[in-house]
Amino acid sequence: MKIIALLIFLFLGFGAVCKKTLTENKEIAFQHELNQYKSYPNLLPVVEVVAPKS
């Protein structure tokens, strides 16, 4: 019974470590993408006006 409990805790711990690693990798990729845009100093979003003329 102790071995089964140990295996369950081992798998849960491994799953938690994998989940944390994936979350950190997503954050690193997002920061890397933001850092690429720093070379464009005046990068503004494009706004399209869709209101009818009066």
C-alpha positions in Angstrom: 0.0 0.0 0.0 2.9 2.4 0.8 4.4 1.7 -2.6 1.1 2.6 -4.4 0.8 5.8 -2.4 4.4 6.7 -3.2 3.8 6.1 -6.9 0.7 8.3 -6.9 2.6 11.1 -5.2 5.5 10.6 -7.6 3.2 11.0 -10.6 1.4 14.0 -9.1 4.7 15.7 -8.4 5.9 15.0 -12.0 2.7 16.4 -13.4 3.0 19.5 -11.3 6.6 20.1 -12.4 5.6 19.6 -16.1 2.7 22.1 -15.7 4.9 24.7 -14.1 7.5 24.2 -16.9 4.9 24.7 -19.6 3.6 27.8 -17.9 7.1 29.3 -17.6 7.9 28.4 -21.3 4.7 30.3 -22.4 5.7 33.3 -20.4 9.2 33.3 -21.8 7.9 33.0 -25.3 5.6 36.0 -24.7 8.4 38.1 -23.3 10.6 37.1 -26.2 8.0 38.2 -28.7 7.5 41.6 -26.8 11.3 42.1 -26.9 11.3 41.7 -30.7 8.9 44.7 -31.0 11.3 47.0 -29.1 13.3 47.5 -32.3 10.2 49.2 -33.8 9.9 52.5 -31.8 6.7 53.9 -33.3 4.7 50.8 -33.8 1.0 51.8 -33.4 -2.1 49.7 -34.1 -4.0 50.4 -37.3 -7.5 51.9 -36.7 -10.2 51.6 -39.3 -13.1 54.0 -39.1 -16.3 52.2 -40.0 -18.9 54.8 -39.0 -21.1 56.1 -41.9 -20.5 59.7 -43.1 -23.3 62.1 -42.0 
